[in-house]
Amino acid sequence: MELKKEFGERIEIYGINYERRWNLKIVEKFARANKIFPENDIKKNLPKIYIMDAGKKINFKSSSFDFIFSQASVQYISDKAKFLEEVNRLLTKTGKAVIEIQEIKRKHPAEYQNLFEIWDNNKIVLFRNYIRRFSNIKIKKGKWGKDCSVLIMKKSENFKLNLKLVNFLDLNQINSKWWGTKAVFVVR
């Protein structure tokens, strides 16, 4: 919503969430509590919310967005690779995406720490090392230290990560104090 405040009517904002409880009432409450807009402007500046699984095909036409921003969400998506491929599909030719990826949770037991686990020839490859193979993606250290990365993605024709999702696990189902979805991939 801060982008809407900055750019006003020149942009449209959309929100995608898998959980129905994250609806406009919560977004409106957040905007009001943080005084993002004057009280009489809140409703007209709220994003259009879509409830869908961002780890599957996202129901927008290809090349629909000039800018995609994702913060504090990828760690909850089961098929993180599909999500990144979908972001690329949705970007316009000159589009750009800024995506925060929290890939490691050091406070979890060792077997649950890596939220984006990639296996290649029976060896684990760190996500940030794997993603460097793609010229349309730059990776930067996130503001929360070495366990968080920010991807800067530009549109790339025929972009495929070549990762097959083997399994995923909602860590909150194991321990109510944990959060995030561990996803395990193999390189195709």
C-alpha positions in Angstrom: 0.0 0.0 0.0 3.0 2.2 0.5 3.5 2.0 -3.3 -0.1 3.2 -3.9 0.5 6.1 -1.5 3.7 7.0 -3.4 2.3 6.6 -7.0 -1.4 7.1 -6.5 -3.7 6.6 -9.4 -0.8 5.7 -11.7 -0.7 2.2 -10.4 -3.1 -0.7 -9.4 -2.2 -3.0 -6.6 -3.1 -6.6 -6.2 -2.7 -9.1 -3.4 -2.6 -12.8 -3.6 -3.1 -15.0 -0.5 -3.8 -18.6 0.0 -5.8 -18.2 3.2 -9.2 -16.7 3.1 -8.8 -15.1 6.5 -6.3 -12.6 5.0 -9.0 -10.5 3.4 -9.6 -6.8 2.8 -10.8 -6.3 6.4 -7.4 -7.2 7.7 -5.7 -5.0 5.1 -7.9 -2.1 5.9 -7.2 -2.5 9.6 -3.5 -2.5 8.8 -3.8 0.6 6.7 -5.8 2.4 9.4 -3.4 1.4 12.2 -0.4 2.5 10.3 -2.0 5.7 9.0 -0.9 4.9 5.4 -3.8 7.0 4.0 -6.1 9.6 5.4 -9.2 7.9 6.9 -11.5 8.9 4.0 -9.0 7.5 1.4 -8.4 4.1 2.8 -11.1 2.1 1.0 -10.3 3.5 -2.4 -6.6 2.6 -2.1 -6.9 -1.0 -0.9 -5.5 -3.7 -3.1 -7.6 -6.1 -5.1 -7.3 -9.4 -3.1 -7.2 -12.8 -4.9 -7.4 -16.0 -2.9 -5.3 -18.6 -4.7 -2.2 -20.8 -4.3 0.7 -18.8 -5.7 2.6 -22.0 -6.0 0.4 -23.0 -8.9 -0.6 -21.3 -12.1 -1.6 -17.7 -11.1 -4.8 -16.6 -12.8 -3.5 -13.6 -14.7 -2.6 -13.2 -18.3 1.0 -13.5 -19.3 2.9 -10.2 -19.4 0.3 -8.5 -17.1 2.6 -6.7 -14.6 5.4 -4.1 -14.9 6.4 -4.7 -11.3 5.9 -7.5 -8.8 6.8 -7.2 -5.2 6.7 -10.1 -2.7 7.7 -9.7 0.9 7.4 -12.3 3.8 5.4 -14.7 1.7 7.6 -17.1 -0.4 8.5 -19.1 2.8 4.8 -20.1 3.0 4.5 -21.2 -0.7 4.7 -25.0 -1.2 6.0 -24.9 -4.8 8.5 -22.1 -4.6 10.0 -22.9 -8.0 6.7 -22.8 -9.8 6.0 -19.4 -8.1 9.2 -17.9 -9.5 8.4 -19.3 -12.9 5.0 -17.7 -12.7 6.4 -14.4 -11.6 8.6 -14.4 -14.8 5.5 -15.3 -16.9 3.5 -12.4 -15.5 6.2 -9.8 -16.0 6.0 -7.5 -19.0 9.0 -7.5 -21.4 10.6 -4.7 -19.4 9.1 -5.8 -16.1 10.9 -6.3 -12.8 10.2 -8.3 -9.7 11.6 -7.8 -6.2 11.1 -11.0 -4.1 12.2 -11.6 -0.6 13.2 -15.3 0.0 13.7 -16.5 3.5 15.4 -19.7 2.8 16.9 -20.8 6.2 15.3 -20.9 9.6 18.3 -21.5 12.0 16.1 -21.8 15.1 14.5 -25.0 13.7 16.1 -28.4 14.1 18.7 -29.1 11.3 16.4 -31.2 9.2 13.8 -28.4 9.0 16.1 -25.4 8.6 16.3 -25.2 4.8 12.9 -24.1 3.5 14.1 -24.3 -0.2 16.0 -27.5 -0.4 17.5 -28.5 -3.7 19.1 -31.8 -4.5 21.4 -32.3 -7.5 23.1 -35.6 -8.1 22.5 -36.6 -4.5 24.0 -33.4 -3.1 22.3 -30.5 -1.5 22.7 -27.2 -3.4 22.0 -24.0 -1.6 19.2 -22.0 -3.2 21.2 -18.8 -3.6 24.0 -20.8 -5.4 21.5 -22.6 -7.7 19.7 -19.3 -8.6 23.0 -17.7 -9.7 22.8 -19.9 -12.8 20.1 -17.6 -14.3 21.2 -14.4 -15.9 17.8 -12.7 -15.4 18.1 -13.0 -11.6 20.4 -11.1 -9.3 20.5 -12.0 -5.6 21.3 -9.7 -2.8 21.5 -10.1 1.0 18.3 -9.4 2.7 17.9 -6.9 5.5 17.5 -9.7 8.1 21.0 -11.2 7.5 22.4 -14.2 5.8 19.3 -16.3 6.0 17.2 -14.0 3.8 17.8 -13.0 0.2 16.2 -10.5 -2.1 15.9 -11.6 -5.7 15.8 -9.0 -8.4 14.2 -10.6 -11.5 13.8 -9.4 -15.0 11.7 -11.0 -17.6 13.4 -13.9 -19.5 12.0 -15.8 -22.4 11.4 -19.5 -21.8 12.5 -19.2 -18.1 12.5 -22.6 -16.3 14.2 -23.4 -13.1 14.3 -27.1 -14.0 13.3 -28.1 -10.5 10.8 -30.9 -9.7 8.9 -30.5 -6.4 9.4 -33.8 -4.5 7.5 -32.9 -1.3 6.6 -30.1 1.0 5.8 -29.8 4.7 4.0 -27.0 6.6 6.3 -26.7 9.6 3.5 -25.1 11.7 1.8 -28.6 11.7 4.8 -30.0 13.5 5.3 -27.2 16.0 2.9 -24.4 16.5 5.9 -22.0 17.2 7.5 -22.7 13.8 6.4 -21.1 10.6 7.1 -21.6 6.9 6.8 -24.4 4.4 9.8 -26.7 3.7 9.9 -27.6 0.0 12.3 -30.3 -1.4 13.2 -30.3 -5.1 15.4 -32.3 -7.4 17.1 -30.9 -10.4 15.6 -32.3 -13.6 
